[in-house]
Amino acid sequence: MAAATWNAANQHPYLQFSPLEKPSNMPCEHVVDKFNSWSRKAETIARNIWNNLKMGQSVPEAACGKVNLMVKAATEGGFESIFKQSFTTYPHEKLKKAFACYLSTTTGPVAGTLFLSTARVTFCSDRPLVFIASPGKEAWSYYKVVIELPNITSVNPVSMRENPSEKYIQIVTVDGHSFWFMGFVNFQKASQNLLDSLSEFRGVGHAAQPVAR
């Protein structure tokens, strides 16, 4: 399984870097225990995956980011509004679905939201992340992935043979790039929606059938 890179020095056709000032600590610890049920389930699933990937990120940090995302969605018009704030949208482009999940990267799973629109599949991290902008210099940016539907070769639901509870959705592009998403609240629903959108674009039908690896 090849993870996505996180290095602004490397040009990547599907990653977007928008440097911003170092964010101040977001005071959400007092509401971490109150985040909603779908986020709680996502964290539980992701913790199991982190154990296998030996991830260093803490669950409280990820939960804090998810809380802030939900507060933002509730106060700023829902995920349609967040999608339009996070990405430059096309005329008549509409958001179809949004899924809380994690993106596998070379530095570990990144918590965020996968957006499925009528034109693209995009991902944006819940919180700004630090990266090396130049030797000895750090910068902050949201981790964003943007893949146009015409650039998607396949959407592959994958269930790990050694541990069937570990499920991933692999998105492969026409130029050989691969992105792995995991920790979905409803893996089957996310898989089916992605497959259906790709099928609609191509004019063919497709059912979500996880492949064991």
C-alpha positions, -999 to +999 in steps of 0.1 A: +000+000+000+016+033-011+008+063+011+005+099-001+035+122+003+035+153+024+063+175+012+058+209-004+091+206-022+078+177-043+055+187-071+024+165-070-006+169-095-032+161-069-020+178-037-026+214-029-005+235-005-018+269+008+006+281+034-009+301+063+003+314+096+008+290+124-026+284+140-032+291+176-043+262+198-080+256+194-097+254+228-119+225+222-107+200+249-137+207+271-160+194+244-140+165+230-161+140+250-193+155+234-185+151+197-213+133+179-218+095+174-205+093+138-172+109+147-169+087+178-172+056+156-147+070+131-121+075+159-127+039+172-121+024+138-091+046+131-074+037+165-074+001+154-058+010+121-032+033+138-020+003+160-010-015+128+005+015+111+023+026+143+009+060+140+023+087+163-007+112+162-028+112+193-065+104+194-073+136+214-057+158+187-077+141+160-109+143+181-103+180+187-100+186+149-132+167+143-150+187+169-139+220+154-150+207+119-185+198+132-188+232+149-178+249+117-203+228+097-231+236+121-224+274+122-214+280+085-241+263+065-231+226+065-206+207+045-217+223+012-204+256+026-172+240+039-166+224+005-169+258-013-146+274+013-120+247+010-119+244-028-124+267-058-155+252-073-167+250-109-199+267-121-229+243-114-207+219-094-226+204-065-215+185-035-231+151-034-217+135-002-191+142+025-175+114+046-153+117+077-123+095+072-085+093+072-059+096+044-029+074+046+003+095+041+040+088+045+038+105+080+008+086+092-030+088+088-044+123+084-079+130+098-102+149+074-132+149+052-136+133+018-159+153-004-176+138-034-190+163-059-205+161-094-171+168-108-144+157-084-132+137-054-115+159-029-101+156+006-092+183+032-076+177+066-096+188+097-067+209+109-037+227+094-005+205+094+031+215+095+055+208+066+090+218+055+086+247+031+123+250+025+155+238+044+152+249+080+118+266+075+084+252+086+050+263+072+014+253+079-013+243+055-044+222+052-037+189+035-058+189+003-062+163-024-081+172-056-089+145-082-111+152-112-135+123-120-120+120-156-086+114-139-098+084-118-090+050-132-105+030-105-121+030-070-111-002-051-127-011-018-101-033+000-104-055+031-072-067+046-069-105+046-052-107+079-077-085+096-111-081+078-121-052+100-094-031+084-110-016+053-096+009+028-108+026-003-080+030-029-084+056-056-061+052-086-055+079-111-048+077-148-012+087-143-005+060-117-010+079-084-027+060-056-046+073-026-057+052+004-086+063+026-097+046+058-116+049+091-150+055+074-181+055+096-199+035+070-174+019+047-200+003+024-219+035+019-188+055+011-176+028-013-209+026-031-212+063-035-177+066-050-183+037-073-217+050-084-203+084-092-175+069-113-200+046-130-223+075-137-194+094-153-186+064-174-221+054-180-218+019-165-230+002-133-208-010-105-215-026-071-191-022-041-173-055-035-144-053-011-113-071-023-093-090+003-055-082+004 
